[in-house]
């Protein structure tokens, strides 16, 4: 998954990029300043855009509007926001809003997972200020795997073979294959490849890197 960190100031963008790169090593974090023109050439269905900004100028709106039109999840991280701007963001199609000074790493990862799964995540400080029925947090379905199953699933999604996974986790290849079969069943997919595609596209693995 590509994580595009856009917006200003530069120092904040680099800080967030470093944080995400260290906590999500299998993701490609991109922090170079970009525009909607560049994004149009590079965004894929497997991407997410994190927009850092203190104000929403024309360039920011262009990035947000293009990302939304391309059905790429956008997570806006803001320092402060009033109810009017908050409602405008929602009307624009933004499904994720975080307040920067209260956003922990776990909160960020949860928000990304929810957005990738097609849900909506509005940070608590904003929900307390202004919340209409249509803004209730929408949690997408996520398979209920145990700790070992998540480890096997995560390593499989990183491209490791059954032999490599078995060696790394200290289990047999037969056990690894059995875990694959459990994962297929619990993710309601027909093959492990299908499970991997669903896991990546829906952001299931963000909490398990």
N, C-alpha and C positions, 0 to 999 in steps of 0.2 A: 504494500500500500504506500502511495506517495502522500505525504502530509505537507501541504503548501502553507507556509507561515508568511502571511502578507501584512502590509500596513507599516505604520510608523509608531514610535521612533525606532531607529536602527538598532540601538542597544537592547531594547525590549525584544525585538524580533530575534536577535542572536541568542538572547537568554532563553527564550521559549524554545528556540530550535535546538539548543544544546540539551535542555531538559528533556524534550521529547525524544531526541536521538539516543540519549543514554537509557531512557526507560522503555523505549520501543525499538530495540536493536534490529529487528527484522523489517522495520519500515524505513522508507527513504524520506528523510526530512529535508525540505528545500526552503531556504530562508532568503535567497537572493530576491531583491525587490523586483516585482514583476508588474505586468499590466494585463488587462483583459485580452489584449491582442496576442500576447505571448501565451497566456493560458489556453486560448482557443486552439493553439497548435500542439499543446502538450498534455492537457488534462485527459484522464481516462476514467472509466466507470469505477475504478478501484481507488479513486482519490478522495481526499477530504481537504477542505480549505479552512484554515484557522485565521480569522481576520482580527488583527490587533489594531485598534485605533482609538484615539481620544475624541475624534470627530469624524463625521461621515461626509467626506468631500466627494467630488465628482468621480475621481479615480477609484475610490473605495466602492462607491455605488456601482461603477462599471464592472468591477471584479465580482461583486456580490450578484449582480443581475445576470452576468454571463454564467456564473457557476450554477445558479438556481435554474436557469433555462436549460442547462446541460444536465440537470438532475444530479449535480454534485453537492453533497452535504456541506453546509457552511456553518461554522461555529464562530460567533462573534464574541470577542473578549473585550470588555469595555471597563473603563475606570469608574465612570458614573453615568447615570442615565435617568432621564425624567420619564414620566408616564407617557407623554406624547410621543417621544422618540421610540420608546419601548413598543408602543402599539404600531408605529410605522414600520419598525423592523419586522414585526410579526406579519403585517399586511404585505410586506415585500416578499415574504416567503421564507424568512429566516426561521429555522426550527431549533437553533441552539444559541443561547445567550448565557455567558458567564461573566461574573464580576471579578476582575483581575485580582483584587486584593483579598478575595476569599476563596479563590480557586486552588484547591490542593491537587496534587498529582492524581490521586485516586478519583477526584471529581472530574478532572479533565479526561481521564481515560474512560470513565463511565459515560460521560457526555458523548465522546467520540463513538463509543460502542453503540449507544442508543441511536445516534444520528445515522450511523452506517446501517443499522437495522431498520431504518425507515421511521424511527420514532422522533419525539420532540423532547428537548431538555431545556428547561428554563431554570436558571439558578435561583435558589431560595430567596435571596434579597429582592429579586425582581418580582417573584411570585407574591411576596408579602405586600408589595406596593400596588400591584395592579394585576389581577388575575380574573379573566373571564372564563366561562365553562370550556370554551374551545381550546384553551391553553393548558389544560391539565396534562401532566407528564404522561407520555405514551411509551410504555416499555415494550419493545419487540420481544417476541418469543426467543428464548435461548435454550439450547439443549442442557439437560441436567447430567453432566458428566462428573465423575469423581476426580480426585486430584491426579491419579495416575493416567486416567483417560485423557484429561486435559493436556498432560505432559506429552503423551503419545500424539495427540491430535496436533498440538503446537509444533512438534518436531516434524511431523508429516507435512504440515503446511509450509515448513521451511525447506522442503524438498529432500529430507533425509529418507533413506531406504529402510526397509524393515530390519535388515542386518545392522545398519548403523544405529538405529534407535534401540534395538535389543542390546547392543554392546554398551551404549551410553547409559542406559537405565539399569543394566545388570539383570536383564530378564532374557528368556529364550525367544527365538524368532517365532515359535509357535504361539507363545503368549502375546507377542506383539501383533501377530495376525489376528488373534482372538480379540484384542483391543480394537483393531480396525473394524472388525465385524460389529462390535458393540457400538462403536462410534457411528457407523453407517445406520444402524437401527435407531439410535437415539436422535440422530439428526434428520431422520426420515428421508434419507437419500438412498439411491440405488447402488452407488459405488463410492469408494473412498475418495476418488477424484471429485465426485459431485459434492461430497461432504467438505472437502478442502475448498472448493469454489464457494460454497455457501458460507463457510467459516470466515473466509477472507472478505467476501463482498458484504456480509452482514455485520462485520466487526466483532464476531464472537470472541476472537482471540486477544482483543486489546487488553483485557484484564488478566491474561494468562501468559504474557511474554516473559 
